[in-house]
């Protein structure tokens, strides 16, 4: 099989994407999350707390990325929502 054929193989691409998702960190320390999400410490902790994504143990604060990402999707503006706001 040619390299080109492997690249365009949909099943292989799906397998690679799924493996990448599994490798993605499930928990982030708040310092890492500030960088990943480009949020200030105060705003990050406010949103993570509202999402119920904070884990505390022995002075370490972890944020569950899956829970936090799901919570952030509530704030996603679709094109239709953006167009409606502009008309007001």
PDB file of N, CA, C and O in Angstrom:
ATOM      1  N   UNK A   1       0.845  -1.177   0.000  1.00  0.00           N
ATOM      2  CA  UNK A   1       0.000   0.000   0.000  1.00  0.00           C
ATOM      3  C   UNK A   1       0.891   1.241   0.000  1.00  0.00           C
ATOM      4  O   UNK A   1       1.833   1.339   0.786  1.00  0.00           O
ATOM      5  N   UNK A   2       0.588   2.170  -0.873  1.00  0.00           N
ATOM      6  CA  UNK A   2       1.365   3.408  -0.965  1.00  0.00           C
ATOM      7  C   UNK A   2       1.072   4.297   0.240  1.00  0.00           C
ATOM      8  O   UNK A   2      -0.003   4.225   0.837  1.00  0.00           O
ATOM      9  N   UNK A   3       2.034   5.125   0.581  1.00  0.00           N
ATOM     10  CA  UNK A   3       1.868   6.065   1.686  1.00  0.00           C
ATOM     11  C   UNK A   3       0.672   6.972   1.436  1.00  0.00           C
ATOM     12  O   UNK A   3      -0.083   7.288   2.355  1.00  0.00           O
ATOM     13  N   UNK A   4       0.510   7.381   0.200  1.00  0.00           N
ATOM     14  CA  UNK A   4      -0.606   8.251  -0.168  1.00  0.00           C
ATOM     15  C   UNK A   4      -1.944   7.571   0.102  1.00  0.00           C
ATOM     16  O   UNK A   4      -2.884   8.201   0.586  1.00  0.00           O
ATOM     17  N   UNK A   5      -2.019   6.285  -0.215  1.00  0.00           N
ATOM     18  CA  UNK A   5      -3.251   5.535   0.027  1.00  0.00           C
ATOM     19  C   UNK A   5      -3.547   5.416   1.519  1.00  0.00           C
ATOM     20  O   UNK A   5      -4.706   5.473   1.930  1.00  0.00           O
ATOM     21  N   UNK A   6      -2.498   5.252   2.332  1.00  0.00           N
ATOM     22  CA  UNK A   6      -2.679   5.151   3.779  1.00  0.00           C
ATOM     23  C   UNK A   6      -3.193   6.473   4.346  1.00  0.00           C
ATOM     24  O   UNK A   6      -4.023   6.480   5.255  1.00  0.00           O
ATOM     25  N   UNK A   7      -2.708   7.572   3.819  1.00  0.00           N
ATOM     26  CA  UNK A   7      -3.113   8.886   4.312  1.00  0.00           C
ATOM     27  C   UNK A   7      -4.591   9.146   4.042  1.00  0.00           C
ATOM     28  O   UNK A   7      -5.297   9.703   4.883  1.00  0.00           O
ATOM     29  N   UNK A   8      -5.039   8.750   2.895  1.00  0.00           N
ATOM     30  CA  UNK A   8      -6.432   9.004   2.513  1.00  0.00           C
ATOM     31  C   UNK A   8      -7.387   7.905   2.961  1.00  0.00           C
ATOM     32  O   UNK A   8      -8.588   7.995   2.706  1.00  0.00           O
ATOM     33  N   UNK A   9      -6.882   6.877   3.619  1.00  0.00           N
ATOM     34  CA  UNK A   9      -7.710   5.800   4.122  1.00  0.00           C
ATOM     35  C   UNK A   9      -8.529   6.323   5.308  1.00  0.00           C
ATOM     36  O   UNK A   9      -7.972   6.617   6.366  1.00  0.00           O
ATOM     37  N   UNK A  10      -9.826   6.436   5.136  1.00  0.00           N
ATOM     38  CA  UNK A  10     -10.704   7.030   6.145  1.00  0.00           C
ATOM     39  C   UNK A  10     -10.667   6.252   7.460  1.00  0.00           C
ATOM     40  O   UNK A  10     -10.647   6.859   8.531  1.00  0.00           O
ATOM     41  N   UNK A  11     -10.658   4.944   7.398  1.00  0.00           N
ATOM     42  CA  UNK A  11     -10.635   4.139   8.615  1.00  0.00           C
ATOM     43  C   UNK A  11      -9.350   4.391   9.386  1.00  0.00           C
ATOM     44  O   UNK A  11      -9.386   4.553  10.606  1.00  0.00           O
ATOM     45  N   UNK A  12      -8.223   4.427   8.701  1.00  0.00           N
ATOM     46  CA  UNK A  12      -6.937   4.660   9.362  1.00  0.00           C
ATOM     47  C   UNK A  12      -6.910   6.050   9.996  1.00  0.00           C
ATOM     48  O   UNK A  12      -6.425   6.214  11.116  1.00  0.00           O
ATOM     49  N   UNK A  13      -7.425   7.039   9.291  1.00  0.00           N
ATOM     50  CA  UNK A  13      -7.468   8.402   9.842  1.00  0.00           C
ATOM     51  C   UNK A  13      -8.334   8.455  11.092  1.00  0.00           C
ATOM     52  O   UNK A  13      -7.988   9.128  12.064  1.00  0.00           O
ATOM     53  N   UNK A  14      -9.453   7.750  11.069  1.00  0.00           N
ATOM     54  CA  UNK A  14     -10.338   7.716  12.232  1.00  0.00           C
ATOM     55  C   UNK A  14      -9.653   7.055  13.425  1.00  0.00           C
ATOM     56  O   UNK A  14      -9.802   7.507  14.561  1.00  0.00           O
ATOM     57  N   UNK A  15      -8.905   5.987  13.166  1.00  0.00           N
ATOM     58  CA  UNK A  15      -8.181   5.297  14.234  1.00  0.00           C
ATOM     59  C   UNK A  15      -7.128   6.212  14.851  1.00  0.00           C
ATOM     60  O   UNK A  15      -6.972   6.246  16.072  1.00  0.00           O
ATOM     61  N   UNK A  16      -6.414   6.944  14.025  1.00  0.00           N
ATOM     62  CA  UNK A  16      -5.380   7.855  14.505  1.00  0.00           C
ATOM     63  C   UNK A  16      -6.007   8.980  15.326  1.00  0.00           C
ATOM     64  O   UNK A  16      -5.488   9.337  16.384  1.00  0.00           O
ATOM     65  N   UNK A  17      -7.106   9.534  14.852  1.00  0.00           N
ATOM     66  CA  UNK A  17      -7.780  10.615  15.581  1.00  0.00           C
ATOM     67  C   UNK A  17      -8.297  10.126  16.931  1.00  0.00           C
ATOM     68  O   UNK A  17      -8.213  10.850  17.923  1.00  0.00           O
ATOM     69  N   UNK A  18      -8.826   8.920  16.977  1.00  0.00           N
ATOM     70  CA  UNK A  18      -9.317   8.361  18.234  1.00  0.00           C
ATOM     71  C   UNK A  18      -8.167   8.119  19.205  1.00  0.00           C
ATOM     72  O   UNK A  18      -8.304   8.377  20.401  1.00  0.00           O
ATOM     73  N   UNK A  19      -7.054   7.634  18.713  1.00  0.00           N
ATOM     74  CA  UNK A  19      -5.880   7.427  19.569  1.00  0.00           C
ATOM     75  C   UNK A  19      -5.387   8.753  20.130  1.00  0.00           C
ATOM     76  O   UNK A  19      -4.985   8.821  21.291  1.00  0.00           O
ATOM     77  N   UNK A  20      -5.413   9.794  19.330  1.00  0.00           N
ATOM     78  CA  UNK A  20      -4.986  11.120  19.790  1.00  0.00           C
ATOM     79  C   UNK A  20      -5.916  11.627  20.889  1.00  0.00           C
ATOM     80  O   UNK A  20      -5.452  12.235  21.854  1.00  0.00           O
ATOM     81  N   UNK A  21      -7.198  11.391  20.759  1.00  0.00           N
ATOM     82  CA  UNK A  21      -8.159  11.807  21.790  1.00  0.00           C
ATOM     83  C   UNK A  21      -7.889  11.100  23.115  1.00  0.00           C
ATOM     84  O   UNK A  21      -7.968  11.707  24.183  1.00  0.00           O
ATOM     85  N   UNK A  22      -7.566   9.798  23.032  1.00  0.00           N
ATOM     86  CA  UNK A  22      -7.297   9.037  24.250  1.00  0.00           C
ATOM     87  C   UNK A  22      -6.029   9.535  24.932  1.00  0.00           C
ATOM     88  O   UNK A  22      -5.935   9.519  26.160  1.00  0.00           O
ATOM     89  N   UNK A  23      -5.062   9.973  24.147  1.00  0.00           N
ATOM     90  CA  UNK A  23      -3.802  10.436  24.709  1.00  0.00           C
ATOM     91  C   UNK A  23      -3.899  11.825  25.331  1.00  0.00           C
ATOM     92  O   UNK A  23      -3.068  12.198  26.159  1.00  0.00           O
ATOM     93  N   UNK A  24      -4.904  12.583  24.936  1.00  0.00           N
ATOM     94  CA  UNK A  24      -5.085  13.928  25.471  1.00  0.00           C
ATOM     95  C   UNK A  24      -5.297  13.845  26.981  1.00  0.00           C
ATOM     96  O   UNK A  24      -6.022  12.976  27.466  1.00  0.00           O
ATOM     97  N   UNK A  25      -4.677  14.728  27.699  1.00  0.00           N
ATOM     98  CA  UNK A  25      -4.788  14.710  29.151  1.00  0.00           C
ATOM     99  C   UNK A  25      -6.221  14.915  29.604  1.00  0.00           C
ATOM    100  O   UNK A  25      -6.942  15.764  29.079  1.00  0.00           O
ATOM    101  N   UNK A  26      -6.617  14.128  30.580  1.00  0.00           N
ATOM    102  CA  UNK A  26      -7.963  14.262  31.121  1.00  0.00           C
ATOM    103  C   UNK A  26      -8.007  15.372  32.176  1.00  0.00           C
ATOM    104  O   UNK A  26      -9.015  16.068  32.303  1.00  0.00           O
ATOM    105  N   UNK A  27      -6.926  15.536  32.922  1.00  0.00           N
ATOM    106  CA  UNK A  27      -6.854  16.545  33.970  1.00  0.00           C
ATOM    107  C   UNK A  27      -5.722  17.516  33.695  1.00  0.00           C
ATOM    108  O   UNK A  27      -4.659  17.130  33.210  1.00  0.00           O
ATOM    109  N   UNK A  28      -5.960  18.774  34.009  1.00  0.00           N
ATOM    110  CA  UNK A  28      -4.929  19.805  33.891  1.00  0.00           C
ATOM    111  C   UNK A  28      -4.796  20.505  35.231  1.00  0.00           C
ATOM    112  O   UNK A  28      -5.790  20.715  35.927  1.00  0.00           O
ATOM    113  N   UNK A  29      -3.570  20.870  35.598  1.00  0.00           N
ATOM    114  CA  UNK A  29      -3.396  21.755  36.745  1.00  0.00           C
ATOM    115  C   UNK A  29      -3.887  23.123  36.311  1.00  0.00           C
ATOM    116  O   UNK A  29      -3.903  23.437  35.121  1.00  0.00           O
ATOM    117  N   UNK A  30      -4.286  23.932  37.275  1.00  0.00           N
ATOM    118  CA  UNK A  30      -4.888  25.208  36.895  1.00  0.00           C
ATOM    119  C   UNK A  30      -3.922  26.088  36.115  1.00  0.00           C
ATOM    120  O   UNK A  30      -4.349  26.861  35.257  1.00  0.00           O
ATOM    121  N   UNK A  31      -2.611  25.981  36.401  1.00  0.00           N
ATOM    122  CA  UNK A  31      -1.635  26.776  35.650  1.00  0.00           C
ATOM    123  C   UNK A  31      -1.632  26.374  34.168  1.00  0.00           C
ATOM    124  O   UNK A  31      -1.555  27.229  33.285  1.00  0.00           O
ATOM    125  N   UNK A  32      -1.715  25.082  33.913  1.00  0.00           N
ATOM    126  CA  UNK A  32      -1.757  24.589  32.531  1.00  0.00           C
ATOM    127  C   UNK A  32      -3.056  25.001  31.860  1.00  0.00           C
ATOM    128  O   UNK A  32      -3.060  25.397  30.695  1.00  0.00           O
ATOM    129  N   UNK A  33      -4.151  24.909  32.590  1.00  0.00           N
ATOM    130  CA  UNK A  33      -5.462  25.256  32.034  1.00  0.00           C
ATOM    131  C   UNK A  33      -5.535  26.735  31.666  1.00  0.00           C
ATOM    132  O   UNK A  33      -6.182  27.094  30.682  1.00  0.00           O
ATOM    133  N   UNK A  34      -4.879  27.597  32.445  1.00  0.00           N
ATOM    134  CA  UNK A  34      -4.843  29.028  32.120  1.00  0.00           C
ATOM    135  C   UNK A  34      -4.237  29.250  30.745  1.00  0.00           C
ATOM    136  O   UNK A  34      -4.701  30.100  29.985  1.00  0.00           O
ATOM    137  N   UNK A  35      -3.207  28.490  30.429  1.00  0.00           N
ATOM    138  CA  UNK A  35      -2.536  28.611  29.127  1.00  0.00           C
ATOM    139  C   UNK A  35      -3.396  28.004  28.024  1.00  0.00           C
ATOM    140  O   UNK A  35      -3.598  28.621  26.978  1.00  0.00           O
ATOM    141  N   UNK A  36      -3.899  26.802  28.259  1.00  0.00           N
ATOM    142  CA  UNK A  36      -4.689  26.100  27.245  1.00  0.00           C
ATOM    143  C   UNK A  36      -5.928  26.896  26.860  1.00  0.00           C
ATOM    144  O   UNK A  36      -6.248  27.008  25.676  1.00  0.00           O
ATOM    145  N   UNK A  37      -6.627  27.449  27.841  1.00  0.00           N
ATOM    146  CA  UNK A  37      -7.889  28.131  27.580  1.00  0.00           C
ATOM    147  C   UNK A  37      -7.749  29.647  27.455  1.00  0.00           C
ATOM    148  O   UNK A  37      -8.734  30.338  27.194  1.00  0.00           O
ATOM    149  N   UNK A  38      -6.540  30.167  27.638  1.00  0.00           N
ATOM    150  CA  UNK A  38      -6.272  31.618  27.530  1.00  0.00           C
ATOM    151  C   UNK A  38      -7.201  32.431  28.434  1.00  0.00           C
ATOM    152  O   UNK A  38      -7.807  33.414  28.010  1.00  0.00           O
ATOM    153  N   UNK A  39      -7.295  31.998  29.675  1.00  0.00           N
ATOM    154  CA  UNK A  39      -8.136  32.666  30.662  1.00  0.00           C
ATOM    155  C   UNK A  39      -7.299  33.088  31.860  1.00  0.00           C
ATOM    156  O   UNK A  39      -6.290  32.458  32.177  1.00  0.00           O
ATOM    157  N   UNK A  40      -7.723  34.153  32.517  1.00  0.00           N
ATOM    158  CA  UNK A  40      -7.056  34.568  33.748  1.00  0.00           C
ATOM    159  C   UNK A  40      -7.357  33.542  34.838  1.00  0.00           C
ATOM    160  O   UNK A  40      -8.302  32.760  34.730  1.00  0.00           O
ATOM    161  N   UNK A  41      -6.547  33.558  35.874  1.00  0.00           N
ATOM    162  CA  UNK A  41      -6.730  32.602  36.969  1.00  0.00           C
ATOM    163  C   UNK A  41      -8.126  32.742  37.578  1.00  0.00           C
ATOM    164  O   UNK A  41      -8.820  31.748  37.792  1.00  0.00           O
ATOM    165  N   UNK A  42      -8.525  33.966  37.852  1.00  0.00           N
ATOM    166  CA  UNK A  42      -9.815  34.218  38.495  1.00  0.00           C
ATOM    167  C   UNK A  42     -10.981  33.710  37.635  1.00  0.00           C
ATOM    168  O   UNK A  42     -11.878  33.035  38.141  1.00  0.00           O
ATOM    169  N   UNK A  43     -10.965  34.035  36.339  1.00  0.00           N
ATOM    170  CA  UNK A  43     -12.053  33.625  35.442  1.00  0.00           C
ATOM    171  C   UNK A  43     -12.065  32.110  35.264  1.00  0.00           C
ATOM    172  O   UNK A  43     -13.129  31.492  35.244  1.00  0.00           O
ATOM    173  N   UNK A  44     -10.882  31.513  35.135  1.00  0.00           N
ATOM    174  CA  UNK A  44     -10.787  30.065  34.973  1.00  0.00           C
ATOM    175  C   UNK A  44     -11.390  29.357  36.178  1.00  0.00           C
ATOM    176  O   UNK A  44     -12.187  28.432  36.020  1.00  0.00           O
ATOM    177  N   UNK A  45     -11.019  29.780  37.372  1.00  0.00           N
ATOM    178  CA  UNK A  45     -11.517  29.128  38.572  1.00  0.00           C
ATOM    179  C   UNK A  45     -13.025  29.348  38.738  1.00  0.00           C
ATOM    180  O   UNK A  45     -13.735  28.461  39.212  1.00  0.00           O
ATOM    181  N   UNK A  46     -13.505  30.521  38.351  1.00  0.00           N
ATOM    182  CA  UNK A  46     -14.936  30.812  38.408  1.00  0.00           C
ATOM    183  C   UNK A  46     -15.714  29.867  37.490  1.00  0.00           C
ATOM    184  O   UNK A  46     -16.717  29.281  37.899  1.00  0.00           O
ATOM    185  N   UNK A  47     -15.247  29.724  36.251  1.00  0.00           N
ATOM    186  CA  UNK A  47     -15.938  28.861  35.282  1.00  0.00           C
ATOM    187  C   UNK A  47     -15.802  27.385  35.648  1.00  0.00           C
ATOM    188  O   UNK A  47     -16.768  26.629  35.552  1.00  0.00           O
ATOM    189  N   UNK A  48     -14.606  26.973  36.068  1.00  0.00           N
ATOM    190  CA  UNK A  48     -14.380  25.571  36.424  1.00  0.00           C
ATOM    191  C   UNK A  48     -15.225  25.180  37.633  1.00  0.00           C
ATOM    192  O   UNK A  48     -15.737  24.063  37.708  1.00  0.00           O
ATOM    193  N   UNK A  49     -15.366  26.100  38.565  1.00  0.00           N
ATOM    194  CA  UNK A  49     -16.201  25.842  39.738  1.00  0.00           C
ATOM    195  C   UNK A  49     -17.669  25.714  39.319  1.00  0.00           C
ATOM    196  O   UNK A  49     -18.369  24.808  39.771  1.00  0.00           O
ATOM    197  N   UNK A  50     -18.129  26.617  38.459  1.00  0.00           N
ATOM    198  CA  UNK A  50     -19.508  26.556  37.976  1.00  0.00           C
ATOM    199  C   UNK A  50     -19.759  25.255  37.205  1.00  0.00           C
ATOM    200  O   UNK A  50     -20.861  24.708  37.243  1.00  0.00           O
ATOM    201  N   UNK A  51     -18.736  24.769  36.509  1.00  0.00           N
ATOM    202  CA  UNK A  51     -18.866  23.533  35.730  1.00  0.00           C
ATOM    203  C   UNK A  51     -18.814  22.294  36.612  1.00  0.00           C
ATOM    204  O   UNK A  51     -19.236  21.216  36.194  1.00  0.00           O
ATOM    205  N   UNK A  52     -18.300  22.439  37.825  1.00  0.00           N
ATOM    206  CA  UNK A  52     -18.117  21.267  38.693  1.00  0.00           C
ATOM    207  C   UNK A  52     -16.936  20.436  38.239  1.00  0.00           C
ATOM    208  O   UNK A  52     -16.935  19.216  38.405  1.00  0.00           O
ATOM    209  N   UNK A  53     -15.915  21.092  37.660  1.00  0.00           N
ATOM    210  CA  UNK A  53     -14.774  20.385  37.082  1.00  0.00           C
ATOM    211  C   UNK A  53     -13.534  20.428  37.954  1.00  0.00           C
ATOM    212  O   UNK A  53     -12.475  19.970  37.524  1.00  0.00           O
ATOM    213  N   UNK A  54     -13.627  20.963  39.168  1.00  0.00           N
ATOM    214  CA  UNK A  54     -12.454  21.120  40.022  1.00  0.00           C
ATOM    215  C   UNK A  54     -12.294  19.918  40.951  1.00  0.00           C
ATOM    216  O   UNK A  54     -13.252  19.453  41.569  1.00  0.00           O
ATOM    217  N   UNK A  55     -11.055  19.431  41.032  1.00  0.00           N
ATOM    218  CA  UNK A  55     -10.677  18.365  41.953  1.00  0.00           C
ATOM    219  C   UNK A  55      -9.540  18.911  42.815  1.00  0.00           C
ATOM    220  O   UNK A  55      -8.548  19.410  42.283  1.00  0.00           O
ATOM    221  N   UNK A  56      -9.674  18.823  44.127  1.00  0.00           N
ATOM    222  CA  UNK A  56      -8.633  19.297  45.044  1.00  0.00           C
ATOM    223  C   UNK A  56      -8.147  18.124  45.882  1.00  0.00           C
ATOM    224  O   UNK A  56      -8.940  17.352  46.421  1.00  0.00           O
ATOM    225  N   UNK A  57      -6.813  18.006  45.982  1.00  0.00           N
ATOM    226  CA  UNK A  57      -6.231  16.976  46.846  1.00  0.00           C
ATOM    227  C   UNK A  57      -4.828  17.389  47.244  1.00  0.00           C
ATOM    228  O   UNK A  57      -4.003  17.724  46.393  1.00  0.00           O
ATOM    229  N   UNK A  58      -4.565  17.365  48.521  1.00  0.00           N
ATOM    230  CA  UNK A  58      -3.245  17.687  49.070  1.00  0.00           C
ATOM    231  C   UNK A  58      -2.670  18.980  48.505  1.00  0.00           C
ATOM    232  O   UNK A  58      -1.486  19.028  48.169  1.00  0.00           O
ATOM    233  N   UNK A  59      -3.472  20.017  48.395  1.00  0.00           N
ATOM    234  CA  UNK A  59      -2.991  21.304  47.911  1.00  0.00           C
ATOM    235  C   UNK A  59      -2.846  21.406  46.403  1.00  0.00           C
ATOM    236  O   UNK A  59      -2.378  22.423  45.891  1.00  0.00           O
ATOM    237  N   UNK A  60      -3.243  20.362  45.687  1.00  0.00           N
ATOM    238  CA  UNK A  60      -3.166  20.369  44.225  1.00  0.00           C
ATOM    239  C   UNK A  60      -4.571  20.590  43.678  1.00  0.00           C
ATOM    240  O   UNK A  60      -5.526  19.950  44.118  1.00  0.00           O
ATOM    241  N   UNK A  61      -4.688  21.495  42.721  1.00  0.00           N
ATOM    242  CA  UNK A  61      -5.973  21.764  42.079  1.00  0.00           C
ATOM    243  C   UNK A  61      -5.905  21.230  40.654  1.00  0.00           C
ATOM    244  O   UNK A  61      -5.043  21.630  39.871  1.00  0.00           O
ATOM    245  N   UNK A  62      -6.820  20.326  40.327  1.00  0.00           N
ATOM    246  CA  UNK A  62      -6.899  19.770  38.975  1.00  0.00           C
ATOM    247  C   UNK A  62      -8.247  20.130  38.377  1.00  0.00           C
ATOM    248  O   UNK A  62      -9.250  20.251  39.081  1.00  0.00           O
ATOM    249  N   UNK A  63      -8.246  20.298  37.064  1.00  0.00           N
ATOM    250  CA  UNK A  63      -9.484  20.589  36.343  1.00  0.00           C
ATOM    251  C   UNK A  63      -9.735  19.456  35.359  1.00  0.00           C
ATOM    252  O   UNK A  63      -8.880  19.128  34.536  1.00  0.00           O
ATOM    253  N   UNK A  64     -10.915  18.868  35.454  1.00  0.00           N
ATOM    254  CA  UNK A  64     -11.301  17.803  34.539  1.00  0.00           C
ATOM    255  C   UNK A  64     -11.647  18.445  33.202  1.00  0.00           C
ATOM    256  O   UNK A  64     -12.623  19.185  33.078  1.00  0.00           O
ATOM    257  N   UNK A  65     -10.833  18.145  32.223  1.00  0.00           N
ATOM    258  CA  UNK A  65     -10.947  18.789  30.916  1.00  0.00           C
ATOM    259  C   UNK A  65     -12.239  18.434  30.199  1.00  0.00           C
ATOM    260  O   UNK A  65     -12.830  19.284  29.534  1.00  0.00           O
ATOM    261  N   UNK A  66     -12.681  17.201  30.325  1.00  0.00           N
ATOM    262  CA  UNK A  66     -13.907  16.780  29.639  1.00  0.00           C
ATOM    263  C   UNK A  66     -15.119  17.538  30.179  1.00  0.00           C
ATOM    264  O   UNK A  66     -15.950  18.022  29.410  1.00  0.00           O
ATOM    265  N   UNK A  67     -15.212  17.636  31.499  1.00  0.00           N
ATOM    266  CA  UNK A  67     -16.336  18.349  32.117  1.00  0.00           C
ATOM    267  C   UNK A  67     -16.283  19.828  31.753  1.00  0.00           C
ATOM    268  O   UNK A  67     -17.303  20.430  31.417  1.00  0.00           O
ATOM    269  N   UNK A  68     -15.074  20.413  31.822  1.00  0.00           N
ATOM    270  CA  UNK A  68     -14.912  21.833  31.535  1.00  0.00           C
ATOM    271  C   UNK A  68     -15.228  22.146  30.068  1.00  0.00           C
ATOM    272  O   UNK A  68     -15.910  23.129  29.776  1.00  0.00           O
ATOM    273  N   UNK A  69     -14.739  21.319  29.154  1.00  0.00           N
ATOM    274  CA  UNK A  69     -15.024  21.527  27.734  1.00  0.00           C
ATOM    275  C   UNK A  69     -16.525  21.463  27.451  1.00  0.00           C
ATOM    276  O   UNK A  69     -17.063  22.268  26.690  1.00  0.00           O
ATOM    277  N   UNK A  70     -17.183  20.499  28.072  1.00  0.00           N
ATOM    278  CA  UNK A  70     -18.633  20.357  27.884  1.00  0.00           C
ATOM    279  C   UNK A  70     -19.356  21.603  28.396  1.00  0.00           C
ATOM    280  O   UNK A  70     -20.294  22.088  27.762  1.00  0.00           O
ATOM    281  N   UNK A  71     -18.918  22.115  29.537  1.00  0.00           N
ATOM    282  CA  UNK A  71     -19.521  23.326  30.101  1.00  0.00           C
ATOM    283  C   UNK A  71     -19.297  24.525  29.183  1.00  0.00           C
ATOM    284  O   UNK A  71     -20.211  25.320  28.966  1.00  0.00           O
ATOM    285  N   UNK A  72     -18.088  24.658  28.646  1.00  0.00           N
ATOM    286  CA  UNK A  72     -17.781  25.789  27.776  1.00  0.00           C
ATOM    287  C   UNK A  72     -18.623  25.792  26.502  1.00  0.00           C
ATOM    288  O   UNK A  72     -18.895  26.856  25.947  1.00  0.00           O
ATOM    289  N   UNK A  73     -19.030  24.635  26.041  1.00  0.00           N
ATOM    290  CA  UNK A  73     -19.855  24.549  24.835  1.00  0.00           C
ATOM    291  C   UNK A  73     -21.192  25.270  25.009  1.00  0.00           C
ATOM    292  O   UNK A  73     -21.824  25.640  24.020  1.00  0.00           O
ATOM    293  N   UNK A  74     -21.626  25.472  26.246  1.00  0.00           N
ATOM    294  CA  UNK A  74     -22.871  26.205  26.492  1.00  0.00           C
ATOM    295  C   UNK A  74     -22.766  27.653  26.023  1.00  0.00           C
ATOM    296  O   UNK A  74     -23.776  28.296  25.734  1.00  0.00           O
ATOM    297  N   UNK A  75     -21.545  28.157  25.951  1.00  0.00           N
ATOM    298  CA  UNK A  75     -21.323  29.543  25.572  1.00  0.00           C
ATOM    299  C   UNK A  75     -21.013  29.708  24.086  1.00  0.00           C
ATOM    300  O   UNK A  75     -20.738  30.816  23.627  1.00  0.00           O
ATOM    301  N   UNK A  76     -21.055  28.625  23.347  1.00  0.00           N
ATOM    302  CA  UNK A  76     -20.744  28.654  21.923  1.00  0.00           C
ATOM    303  C   UNK A  76     -21.819  29.407  21.160  1.00  0.00           C
ATOM    304  O   UNK A  76     -23.005  29.086  21.241  1.00  0.00           O
ATOM    305  N   UNK A  77     -21.386  30.402  20.425  1.00  0.00           N
ATOM    306  CA  UNK A  77     -22.322  31.156  19.593  1.00  0.00           C
ATOM    307  C   UNK A  77     -22.259  30.631  18.169  1.00  0.00           C
ATOM    308  O   UNK A  77     -21.193  30.575  17.557  1.00  0.00           O
ATOM    309  N   UNK A  78     -23.404  30.254  17.660  1.00  0.00           N
ATOM    310  CA  UNK A  78     -23.460  29.827  16.266  1.00  0.00           C
ATOM    311  C   UNK A  78     -23.570  31.075  15.393  1.00  0.00           C
ATOM    312  O   UNK A  78     -23.815  32.172  15.894  1.00  0.00           O
ATOM    313  N   UNK A  79     -23.392  30.905  14.121  1.00  0.00           N
ATOM    314  CA  UNK A  79     -23.487  32.037  13.200  1.00  0.00           C
ATOM    315  C   UNK A  79     -24.862  32.693  13.283  1.00  0.00           C
ATOM    316  O   UNK A  79     -24.973  33.918  13.234  1.00  0.00           O
ATOM    317  N   UNK A  80     -25.915  31.873  13.408  1.00  0.00           N
ATOM    318  CA  UNK A  80     -27.257  32.406  13.498  1.00  0.00           C
ATOM    319  C   UNK A  80     -27.416  33.286  14.740  1.00  0.00           C
ATOM    320  O   UNK A  80     -28.030  34.350  14.670  1.00  0.00           O
ATOM    321  N   UNK A  81     -26.867  32.850  15.868  1.00  0.00           N
ATOM    322  CA  UNK A  81     -26.943  33.634  17.113  1.00  0.00           C
ATOM    323  C   UNK A  81     -26.194  34.945  16.962  1.00  0.00           C
ATOM    324  O   UNK A  81     -26.657  35.978  17.445  1.00  0.00           O
ATOM    325  N   UNK A  82     -25.053  34.922  16.307  1.00  0.00           N
ATOM    326  CA  UNK A  82     -24.256  36.128  16.126  1.00  0.00           C
ATOM    327  C   UNK A  82     -24.982  37.121  15.223  1.00  0.00           C
ATOM    328  O   UNK A  82     -24.965  38.326  15.476  1.00  0.00           O
ATOM    329  N   UNK A  83     -25.617  36.613  14.171  1.00  0.00           N
ATOM    330  CA  UNK A  83     -26.356  37.490  13.254  1.00  0.00           C
ATOM    331  C   UNK A  83     -27.530  38.168  13.951  1.00  0.00           C
ATOM    332  O   UNK A  83     -27.816  39.337  13.695  1.00  0.00           O
ATOM    333  N   UNK A  84     -28.211  37.434  14.835  1.00  0.00           N
ATOM    334  CA  UNK A  84     -29.344  38.003  15.554  1.00  0.00           C
ATOM    335  C   UNK A  84     -28.896  39.127  16.489  1.00  0.00           C
ATOM    336  O   UNK A  84     -29.584  40.142  16.600  1.00  0.00           O
ATOM    337  N   UNK A  85     -27.769  38.966  17.153  1.00  0.00           N
ATOM    338  CA  UNK A  85     -27.266  40.004  18.056  1.00  0.00           C
ATOM    339  C   UNK A  85     -26.889  41.264  17.301  1.00  0.00           C
ATOM    340  O   UNK A  85     -27.114  42.374  17.782  1.00  0.00           O
ATOM    341  N   UNK A  86     -26.312  41.092  16.115  1.00  0.00           N
ATOM    342  CA  UNK A  86     -25.906  42.245  15.308  1.00  0.00           C
ATOM    343  C   UNK A  86     -27.103  43.044  14.834  1.00  0.00           C
ATOM    344  O   UNK A  86     -27.001  44.262  14.686  1.00  0.00           O
ATOM    345  N   UNK A  87     -28.232  42.398  14.591  1.00  0.00           N
ATOM    346  CA  UNK A  87     -29.423  43.070  14.105  1.00  0.00           C
ATOM    347  C   UNK A  87     -30.079  43.928  15.193  1.00  0.00           C
ATOM    348  O   UNK A  87     -30.737  44.922  14.885  1.00  0.00           O
ATOM    349  N   UNK A  88     -29.902  43.547  16.465  1.00  0.00           N
ATOM    350  CA  UNK A  88     -30.525  44.294  17.571  1.00  0.00           C
ATOM    351  C   UNK A  88     -29.980  45.666  17.748  1.00  0.00           C
ATOM    352  O   UNK A  88     -30.418  46.393  18.640  1.00  0.00           O
TER     353      UNK A  88
END
